[in-house]
């Protein structure tokens, strides 16, 4: 069997995921959907049948086969064999074995370990090209930014808006009753960007809003979980983060950490503008504190 182009990378302890992340910017929109699904649940999404993989990504089975061909595999069986070899190597690693002192973790330590693992995995799985593309969008001051979240992610959306409003102008939070969201969408166009936070259980009203914004020419940037919101099917850029913890609730910690990384990079990129806005805001705050 002919070796795939990533064989040398694997031999140096890199994985196929590393190769995919490095190539994400050169993939077609359809191929990026497949890549996002695979990276969000790596390597297990690729161990499903072609039909199941395609269904997850919302694309056709032939599109999946074209995607794996772009990665250098002549057949889907070769692609799966490679993933199984990677998984076997991981399971044989001493790092995958539980340390003796962690054999019976307390509820607090188990939860903390899960959150830390979520953040670590989310940053490692994130494609640098996708992060850079989103950074370029949010620092383009000719574009208008709109941010929306669901029932339990609206707080993250508000946190994002509060930061962005300091860094740059033209940032709005889509809030209030869903029925009034169309009042904002009606003015959306090609200069508009809708930043969406949507994790399971995915909200129909948020999905519909993103779809309507897309139809009006807006760019969709999605932050979601490892199972991928349906919005990923028409989002221009997608970042998925791990959210599972030993709880009845999912955790937004990894998503929040990624947002903070974006805000740090955006502030640096727009430093002259951001610095001037921060100074102006400080003056306004001082004025508001003076006695009448």
C-alpha positions in Angstrom: 0.0 0.0 0.0 1.3 3.5 -0.9 2.0 5.6 2.1 -0.1 8.6 2.7 1.5 12.1 2.7 1.1 12.3 6.5 3.0 9.1 7.2 6.2 10.9 8.0 4.3 13.3 10.3 2.8 10.3 12.2 6.2 8.8 12.6 7.4 12.0 14.4 4.5 11.7 16.9 2.2 14.0 15.0 -1.3 12.9 14.1 -3.6 13.2 11.1 -5.4 15.8 13.1 -2.3 18.0 13.0 -2.2 17.7 9.2 -5.9 18.6 8.9 -5.5 21.6 11.1 -2.6 22.9 9.0 -4.5 22.4 5.8 -7.9 23.8 6.9 -7.5 27.1 5.1 -7.0 25.4 1.8 -10.0 23.1 2.0 -13.3 23.8 0.2 -16.3 24.7 2.4 -17.7 21.1 2.1 -14.3 19.6 3.0 -14.1 22.0 6.0 -17.4 20.6 7.3 -16.0 17.1 7.2 -12.8 18.4 8.9 -14.7 20.1 11.7 -16.7 17.0 12.4 -13.6 14.8 12.5 -11.6 17.3 14.6 -14.4 17.8 17.1 -14.6 14.1 17.9 -11.2 12.8 16.9 -10.6 10.1 15.8 -13.9 8.4 16.5 -16.0 10.3 13.9 -13.7 8.9 11.3 -14.2 5.3 12.6 -17.9 5.5 11.6 -19.2 4.4 8.3 -19.0 6.8 5.3 -22.8 7.3 5.5 -22.7 8.1 9.3 -19.7 10.5 8.8 -21.5 12.2 6.0 -24.7 12.5 8.0 -22.8 14.1 10.9 -21.3 16.7 8.6 -24.4 17.3 6.6 -22.7 16.5 3.3 -22.8 13.6 0.8 -20.8 10.3 1.1 -18.9 11.2 -2.1 -17.8 14.5 -0.5 -16.4 12.5 2.4 -14.4 10.3 0.0 -13.1 13.4 -1.8 -12.1 14.8 1.6 -10.1 11.7 2.6 -8.5 11.6 -0.9 -7.3 15.2 -0.2 -5.6 13.8 2.9 -3.8 11.3 0.7 -5.8 8.1 1.2 -6.8 6.0 -1.7 -9.7 4.3 0.1 -11.8 4.9 3.1 -10.5 1.6 4.6 -7.0 3.0 4.5 -8.1 6.2 6.2 -9.8 4.2 9.0 -6.8 1.9 9.4 -4.6 4.9 9.9 -6.9 6.3 12.6 -7.1 2.9 14.4 -3.2 2.7 14.4 -3.1 6.2 16.0 -5.7 5.2 18.6 -3.8 2.0 19.4 -0.6 4.0 19.8 -2.3 6.4 22.2 -3.7 3.6 24.3 -0.3 2.0 24.6 1.2 5.3 25.9 2.0 5.5 29.7 0.5 9.0 29.6 -3.0 7.4 29.0 -2.8 5.4 32.2 -4.4 6.8 35.3 -2.0 7.9 38.0 -2.4 6.0 41.3 -3.4 9.1 43.2 -6.2 9.7 40.7 -7.8 6.3 41.0 -10.5 7.5 43.4 -10.8 11.2 42.7 -13.1 13.5 44.8 -16.0 15.1 43.1 -14.2 18.4 43.1 -10.9 17.0 41.7 -12.8 15.0 39.1 -14.7 18.0 37.9 -11.6 20.2 37.9 -9.7 17.5 35.9 -12.5 17.4 33.3 -12.6 21.1 32.8 -8.8 21.3 32.4 -8.9 18.4 30.0 -11.7 20.1 28.0 -9.7 23.3 27.7 -6.5 21.5 26.8 -8.1 19.3 24.2 -10.1 22.3 22.7 -7.0 24.4 22.2 -5.0 21.4 20.8 -7.8 20.5 18.3 -8.4 24.1 17.1 -7.0 24.8 13.7 -4.7 27.9 13.8 -6.0 28.9 10.4 -9.6 29.0 11.7 -8.6 31.1 14.8 -6.7 33.5 12.5 -9.6 33.8 10.1 -12.0 34.7 12.9 -9.5 37.1 14.4 -9.2 38.9 11.0 -13.0 39.2 10.8 -13.5 40.6 14.3 -10.7 43.1 13.9 -12.0 44.4 10.5 -13.7 47.6 11.7 -15.5 48.0 8.4 -17.6 45.0 9.4 -20.5 45.1 11.9 -20.5 42.5 14.6 -23.7 41.0 16.1 -23.4 38.4 18.9 -26.1 35.9 20.0 -26.3 33.1 22.5 -28.7 30.5 23.7 -30.4 30.0 27.0 -27.2 29.1 28.8 -24.6 30.6 26.4 -26.1 34.1 26.3 -23.8 35.0 29.3 -20.8 34.1 27.1 -22.3 36.2 24.3 -22.7 39.2 26.6 -19.1 38.7 28.0 -17.8 38.7 24.4 -19.8 41.9 23.5 -18.5 43.7 26.6 -14.9 43.0 25.5 -15.5 43.8 21.8 -17.2 47.1 22.6 -14.0 48.3 24.3 -11.8 47.1 21.5 -13.8 48.4 18.5 -17.0 50.0 17.4 -20.2 48.6 15.8 -20.8 45.6 18.1 -24.4 44.6 19.2 -25.9 41.9 21.3 -28.9 40.2 19.8 -31.1 39.9 22.9 -34.7 40.0 24.0 -37.5 37.9 22.6 -36.7 35.8 19.6 -39.7 37.4 17.8 -37.9 40.8 17.8 -34.6 39.4 16.4 -35.9 39.9 12.8 -35.9 43.6 13.5 -32.1 43.4 13.4 -31.8 40.7 10.8 -33.7 42.8 8.2 -30.7 45.2 8.0 -28.1 42.5 7.7 -25.9 42.4 4.6 -22.5 41.4 3.4 -20.7 43.7 5.9 -22.4 42.0 8.8 -21.0 39.2 11.0 -23.2 37.1 13.3 -21.2 35.4 16.1 -23.2 32.5 17.4 -22.9 30.4 20.6 -24.9 27.3 20.4 -24.3 24.1 22.3 -26.6 21.1 23.0 -29.5 21.2 23.3 -29.3 23.3 20.2 -32.0 26.0 20.0 -34.3 26.2 17.1 -34.7 29.9 17.3 -30.9 30.5 17.3 -30.5 28.1 14.3 -33.2 29.9 12.4 -31.7 33.3 13.1 -28.3 32.1 11.8 -29.9 30.7 8.7 -31.9 33.9 8.0 -28.7 36.0 8.5 -26.9 33.7 6.1 -29.6 34.2 3.5 -29.1 38.0 3.8 -25.4 37.7 3.1 -24.0 37.9 6.6 -21.0 35.8 7.7 -21.6 33.3 10.4 -19.0 32.5 13.0 -20.0 29.6 15.2 -18.7 28.5 18.7 -20.2 25.1 19.5 -19.5 21.8 21.3 -17.9 18.6 20.0 -21.2 17.4 18.6 -21.6 20.5 16.4 -24.7 22.6 16.2 -26.6 22.3 13.0 -25.5 25.9 12.3 -22.1 24.4 11.3 -23.7 23.4 8.0 -23.8 27.0 6.8 -21.4 28.8 9.1 -18.3 30.3 7.4 -16.1 29.5 10.4 -16.6 27.0 13.2 -14.7 26.4 16.5 -15.8 23.5 18.5 -14.9 23.0 22.2 -15.3 20.2 24.6 -18.1 20.8 27.1 -18.7 17.4 28.8 -18.0 17.2 32.6 -19.2 14.9 35.4 -22.4 16.9 35.8 -26.0 17.1 34.5 -24.8 20.4 33.0 -22.4 21.0 30.2 -19.4 23.4 30.8 -18.7 26.6 28.9 -15.2 26.9 30.3 -13.4 25.9 27.2 -15.5 28.2 25.0 -14.8 31.0 27.4 -11.1 30.4 27.3 -11.0 30.5 23.5 -13.0 33.7 23.5 -10.5 35.2 26.0 -7.6 34.1 23.7 -9.4 35.9 20.8 -10.0 39.0 22.8 -6.3 39.1 23.8 -5.2 38.8 20.1 -7.8 41.3 18.9 -6.7 43.9 21.4 -3.1 43.5 20.3 -4.1 43.7 16.6 -6.2 46.8 17.1 -4.0 48.3 19.8 -3.9 51.9 18.6 -7.7 52.0 18.3 -8.2 49.9 21.5 -5.9 52.1 23.5 -7.6 55.3 22.4 -11.0 53.8 23.2 -9.8 52.6 26.6 -8.5 56.1 27.4 -11.7 57.7 26.3 -13.8 55.3 28.4 -11.7 56.1 31.5 -12.4 59.8 31.0 -16.1 59.1 30.7 -16.1 56.9 33.8 -14.3 59.6 35.8 -16.9 62.2 34.7 -19.7 59.9 35.7 -18.3 59.7 39.2 -18.2 63.4 39.8 -20.9 64.8 42.2 -23.6 66.7 40.4 
